[in-house]
Amino acid sequence: MLKDSDGGLEVDLNIRNTGIMASDEVPQVYLGAPSETPDGVQFPVRALVAFDRIHLAAGESRTLALHVAQRQLQYWSTKEGKWVTPSGQRTVSVGRSSRDLRLDQTID
């Protein structure tokens, strides 16, 4: 995972079809709430921030880059009247769904 030039994140992952038939996969990226939550601000436990649908032949592998826009990392501050990036750590998770997360990484 890398910081992107636009302030967002680039999430790179490898996907492999281990089956004997071609199939589609929908990798999803979720962002957890910040470890330091500002007073009066609420965050979901995890929010879907990027996804894609790919088709893989049997045995095929592919490297995929999913972009998380900077706005997905921010919240609207009514106090400041602007978008703000909260401080603290957050967990970025990747999986087939919010109930099937297979990769986690903590970011600052």
C-alpha positions in Angstrom: 0.0 0.0 0.0 1.4 3.4 -1.0 0.4 7.0 -0.5 -0.7 8.3 -3.9 0.3 11.7 -5.4 -3.3 13.0 -4.9 -3.3 12.3 -1.2 -5.2 9.0 -1.4 -4.0 5.5 -1.2 -3.0 2.9 -3.8 -3.8 -0.6 -2.7 -2.0 -3.3 -4.7 -3.0 -6.9 -4.5 -2.6 -10.2 -6.3 -5.6 -12.3 -7.1 -5.4 -15.9 -8.3 -8.2 -18.2 -9.5 -7.3 -21.6 -8.0 -10.3 -23.2 -9.4 -10.8 -25.3 -12.6 -13.3 -22.8 -14.2 -13.2 -19.2 -15.2 -14.9 -16.9 -12.7 -15.4 -13.3 -11.6 -14.1 -11.8 -8.4 -15.0 -8.5 -6.7 -12.1 -7.4 -4.4 -13.2 -4.8 -1.9 -11.2 -2.3 0.2 -12.6 -1.2 3.6 -11.3 1.6 5.8 -11.7 1.4 9.6 -12.4 4.3 11.9 -9.4 6.4 13.1 -7.8 5.5 16.4 -8.2 9.2 17.4 -11.8 10.3 16.9 -12.4 14.0 17.2 -15.1 15.1 19.6 -18.5 15.0 18.1 -17.5 13.1 15.0 -18.8 9.6 14.3 -17.2 7.1 11.9 -18.5 3.7 10.8 -16.6 0.7 12.1 -15.6 0.1 8.5 -16.5 1.7 5.2 -16.3 0.4 1.7 -13.9 2.8 -0.1 -12.8 1.0 -3.3 -13.7 -2.1 -5.3 -13.4 -3.6 -8.8 -14.8 -6.6 -10.7 -12.3 -8.8 -12.7 -12.7 -11.9 -14.7 -10.0 -14.7 -14.3 -9.5 -17.8 -16.3 -8.9 -21.0 -14.4 -5.4 -20.8 -12.9 -4.9 -17.2 -13.9 -3.3 -14.6 -11.6 -3.5 -10.9 -11.8 -2.1 -7.9 -10.0 -4.7 -5.3 -9.4 -4.3 -1.7 -8.1 -7.3 -0.2 -6.3 -7.4 3.6 -5.6 -8.8 5.1 -2.4 -9.4 8.7 -3.0 -8.2 11.3 -0.5 -11.8 12.3 0.3 -12.5 8.7 1.5 -9.9 9.3 4.2 -11.5 12.6 5.4 -14.7 13.8 7.1 -16.6 17.1 6.9 -16.0 19.3 9.9 -19.0 21.5 10.6 -16.9 23.4 13.1 -14.1 24.2 10.7 -16.3 24.3 7.5 -14.0 22.1 5.5 -12.8 18.5 4.8 -10.4 17.3 7.5 -8.1 14.3 7.6 -8.2 12.8 11.1 -5.0 11.9 12.9 -4.2 8.5 14.3 -4.0 5.0 12.9 -6.6 3.3 10.6 -7.0 -0.2 9.4 -7.2 -0.9 5.7 -8.8 -4.3 5.0 -9.2 -6.2 1.7 -11.6 -9.1 1.0 -14.5 -10.4 -0.9 -17.0 -8.7 1.4 -17.1 -7.0 4.8 -17.6 -10.5 6.3 -14.8 -12.1 4.4 -11.7 -9.9 4.9 -8.4 -11.6 4.2 -5.8 -8.8 4.4 -5.4 -6.1 7.0 -2.8 -3.3 7.2 -2.6 -0.4 9.7 -1.8 3.0 8.3 -0.9 6.3 9.9 
